[in-house]
Amino acid sequence: MPSAHHQYPNETLICHGYVGCSPLFPTVAVSLRTLATFRQQQRTCPHFSIQALSRTLCHLHAVPYRHHLTTQLRIAYDAYLEILDGVDKKLNHALNRDRPDWRLLNECPACFYKLDDEPPLEFDWLVSIDGNNSLKRWNPASYGAVPRDDPRVARSDFWLHAADVNRFAHTARPTQARIITVDSTDAAPGDDWIDDDTNAGGASCVNRWRNAGPEQRKKMFAVFDESGIFLASCRHRFALVGCDMVQSGELAKYPLAVLERLLAVYGENGALFYDIGCAFDTTARNSTLGPTMRTLNLRLMVGAFHGHAHNRKCQLDWHPLYVRGTGHTEGEGCEHIFSASNALARNTRHSSKFHRQQAIEQHFAFWNADKYAALGNFLWNHFCSAITELDVLKSKFQLTDADFERFHEQERCYLTNFKGLPAQDQVSIKREWEWAREAANGALTNVCPGRHEEISAALKRARIQVETAYQRLQHAEALAGHIQGQLGIELPWEIGSSEYSQWKEEAKITKYRAALDELERLVVMRLFELAKLGMSGTGYKLRQQIVKALQRRSEAIRNAITHYNKEASALNPPRPNITWKDIVDYSILGEFDLLRQSRADIREADWAKPAYREATVKYFKLCRAREEVTRVEVEVRRLRTAIYDEEQEVEAAVELLMMTDPHLGLELKRQHGQRHAINMLHVRRLDKIESSVGYHGPKGVGTRRASTNSPELPRRDYAMRNQDIFQPSDELVYSEAAALEEDRIATELMADYLYGIGDD
């Protein structure tokens, strides 16, 4: 029954726990519990769509399904989320969390809750960025539909505005070349992506990504309004900030806009992981962000997974394994996020821009809450994996830390100094004349005695071969004369002379490298297909196609191995043969670069010996493990302090709200109940880490740095924290009657907020 002060039917409905499907005269209403259940179901299972919920409700109520019922349900769900957003804004204001950049500075306490007296780290913050094209949205006009006019905008500060992104569309120098992971025709003119050949080490690692991309991607963007998202995540895999990629591939303006936001919020001594960070570093430093990057001492790297597809020289400079201060940070947090968000794509592909962003916001909000719940286990697992020793390996080879560093530097110098063949040498190994001469001399050797018809046919074939060889010989002699003039050679080389033998050997090396390149190409495709085969969300038909492609690839690889071994044996000295087992073990593609540099025999160098190379890799893993222990010890104290401060802030806010706005105070207490339980689990896990053998970091609660700290609150005695903060409180245990009363008050509060929002 409507109350006397109710003006609209929705006021009465929401007081009874329902939301109407139209603002003035609803004929259909949906219960708040149904909407809350759907919200959580879709956050945990992104495949579950609102259409599926509509069909389920129709089945439960024994009514035929109609499409307009899905539209009505979506309207009610939008109103429900608007109510929740209004409540959250009031709670954030009460907690003083509505300040600019508060979310980014507090999203991951282990990364960004910096303390006054913590030991210095090589990098103050570690963030990975990457793009993903799964969350596309079709342009309705591309299939004849009329676009829906929806003026609503995203509610979260997760998104970067399009104007902030487009400011970087034309910031590069005009003479710079651009590289993207798809064909260059996809990008807007003037986009500033740079191919830095100085870091290629003889082969452009970025070209590997471009060449491996499917051809369909090169012209697909016209049919999509949004072709994907570009995302930043911390090392604990919290989603931090992102932007839409609009009708384009992964242009440089997207990482530049995200980078600008990260630098503005997190400041100096940061590290950024990107799958093509080696090339993007030059792009960013030549953009308008270059001076800021140098001032704030930003370091770019490639991720641990993507880094293995870069050439060996690039890995030595950019892979986190060889960069001091990275610890066990893999730099692939975005890939973990995308593996979950890909499931959301089928529900957002044909939605409006607002509904797509709303679904993404809900998904990432739950993802971050889930990552916070797992943060204690993350620290525990990384701490345990980092406690390791290398003493046995050192004693086995009688090596020291200085030896491993020397091996690493020698390999870098070798790959840096290798410049490939000079132009004169490339001209010198032309063998057209020799091939033509051999063909002419051998034209009659295959004519065997026999019947007259067979001899006539053989002579005819020989005459054709002689004429063809003579033409080739004339062409080769003209080319040889031209080359002789280019090289300034007075007399032509005689067969068997030292110069002739030298460049004949170089021709063999050229054929050897060609065989190696083909083998590497096949292995790269095999690795990508294996990764796609194991990816969550890969359909059955696609898996079958990949399996068949792998079978064909395996046979092609075996043939390529045979061809490679033939060319390797022809060299002087012969290069070692490769077996199928070796190829299977070449998960690190940089190993091919050591085979490619073939002018000098490096097999006797210490750094090139397989056992020493394995030991060097393990040494650097040990160095990163030591750094990981130090970083985890810092993060443990950050998390403990963040929990302590949060409990104090919430308790103080609840006490204040119970006097000024009891409804809002009860809502804050209810929402904090689950967070409080998670915090108790974190504290137990942190206690376990601090009591473990090998933990040498500071213990107890610290003080947050004043530069990013909230207003000071009275701090309690640390020794009493388990008694007065982290143990369950009797105030949080409600009777059934109290719970029902709280639900009634909450629904009335939601009604007030709903119409308060409408009045605004």
Phi, psi and omega in degrees: 000139180288145176278165184295329183269002179279128181262329184236155179300327182296333177295316178293318182299315186288332175291339175260008175090029181228155175238126178286158183265006172214154189287329188252306185232074182289140173253346178230137178228151181238138182288149178297325180295322177296316180293321178294321178295316179297319180302314181287325178296317181290329178290324179274332179227089185300342179294335186285115186258168179289334174293321177297320177296318179298317178296321179297315180295321177299319180293318181293327181264005175058047176234150179294146179281136174229146185297327183294338177294324176295320178297317179296320179294323178294321178298315179296322180292321176298318178296322179297316178293327177295321177297313180299321179295321178296320177296316181297323179295320178292321178294317179297324177293320179294328180268004182061039180251014180260016177285155178301135176067011179300317183298315181295325182281347184232003182300313179240101182297329180293332181269318196241359179270074188282144184249162184292314191254022181280151180294148181291144177247155179299319177235128180285331178213146183232118185226142175247147178230151178188161177251156180215134184253019178285322184275057176282162173225123182295144169280115184304329181295339182290339176238026170085006180269163179265124180299140178279134180272108181229101185283355182293150181239167181297146182272333189272154173274013176294327188273140168274141179290149181300325180295323178292328179286315185290346176298339182260013182288337185221049183256356183271164176291142184298334185276356185277140176277156181240147177228139175223170184282358175231183183297146185293344179288349180284338191268160174289149180300140177086004180294145195253073176246133192244134174263108184268095182291342181292340180261003187283333180062038178098344178207133182285114180291334179290326178300332178299318179292317182295317183289332182280348182288144179291148184294332183298332183291342190286340182227025187267344195286342183294334184271359181243137171285311172245126184261008178151191178229155174241132196227152171237140179219151178276180185288343176265011171073028170280136174283124187257303185206154182202173177209158176280140168268117191256112174047046182197171171276205185275077182286162184292335183295333181289306176296329179294319179294318177296318180298320179300318180294318180297317180294323181293328184268315190262341171079217193276170175056049177253162176231135183238127179257133179212144186297335173237045181299333180297318179277323182293335178301315179292321177301311184293320183288339176264002176267186179292346178276353185305308179300321179295320179298318180291322180293319183270001174059053178278138180241126177261148178215172171257155180291159183296323180285307181292333182298332182287349175266358175273160180291165190297320179299318179295320180298319183296333182261333192237345182286137183298339178298330185254010180252123182294133174101357183276340182063221177262023178291120183276337180072023181237031181300324180296325180295322176297318180294316182295328180298333177269320184287342178300329180292343180281346190297319186293337180268348182247356186298324184243017180274173175285167181299318180295313182293327176295311180293325178296317179295320179294319178301313180298320181295313182289328176297317178290322178301314180294321176296322178293321178292326177294320179297331181263006186295320178298317177294324177300313180295320180296314181295318180290326178293317181294318182290336182277343179279093181214166181227157180235017185298322181296317180294321179297315182291331181295317183258000182055051182243159177240174178299323180296327178295316180296318177296322179294318178301317181297318181290322179296319179294319178297316180297320180297312182289329179290319184282344180284117184250001184080183181284135173292165184301321181297320181291323180295324177289328188288342187260015175295130185240021182299322183295316181294319180296318180295320181295317180296322179294320179293317181292331184262009185294324184262359184288340183266005179276112184257151177294145181176209180291160184298318181297320181292320179294319179298316180296320179294320179295323178297316178295321180294321179298318179296318179296320180294317180296316179296317180294324180295319178297317178296323180294319177297316179296319181294323179294321177296319179293320179297320177296321178295316179295322180299323177290322179297320183274352180070035181266125181286313181247140178295153179290138175271146177298127182098350179290167183295318180295317180299315181294322181298311185279341171293323177293323178295326177297322176297320179295323178297316178295325178297316180293323177297318177296322179292319179299318179295319178297317180295319180301317180294322180292321177301314180296324179296318181294318179296320180291323176296320178295317179293325181298324181268005184280137177295135179097354177287123185289168184296314182296318179295321177299319179295320178296320179294319179299316179295319178297322178294323178296316177294321181296321181298318179293320178296323179294320179298318177295321179294325177297317179298316179294319179297314181298326178295313180289326179292324180289337182281349181281165178231109359285157180297141175277152182296143178287159179245138177252170178299324179297322178298319181295319179300324181281349182278060173285339176261109188289346178296340178298332179295329182294331177289329177285329185288327183280087196251005180289329180242144178276109184259008186294337181270352178290141183300317185292341181269351180288134185304318182295318180291324178296317177297318179295323179295318178299317180293328177297314180293328174295324177295317178300317179292328178294320177298318178295324179295321178300313179299316181293319180296321178299322176292317183291328177299314181290325176299313182295319179297317179294320180297319178296315180300312180294321181296316179299320178295314182297315181294316180299317178295321180293320179297316179300320180290317182291327179296338177268327185260323182212082186302323180300313180292326177296318177296321179295320178296317179297320179294314182294327183282350182301313180292319178298322179298317179296319178295320179298322178297321177294320178299316183297319178297320179292320178295321176299321180293321178295315183294333179270001183281154174291132181103350177273121182234013182278172178292152180243162178094184183269135178259195179237127181291146179301140186296333185295329181236013186277155173284169175305141185298137175243152177299128185263140181268168178292129183298327182294339183263004189298322182290334181275320190251354181235309193265358175266149181302138181261146178296335180293338181271357179261110185252149173281168181296321180295319179295323179295318178296320178296321179294321178297319179297316180295321181295319179293321176296321178296320178297321178298315178301316181294320182301312182278338171293320177296319179297323179292326179295000000 
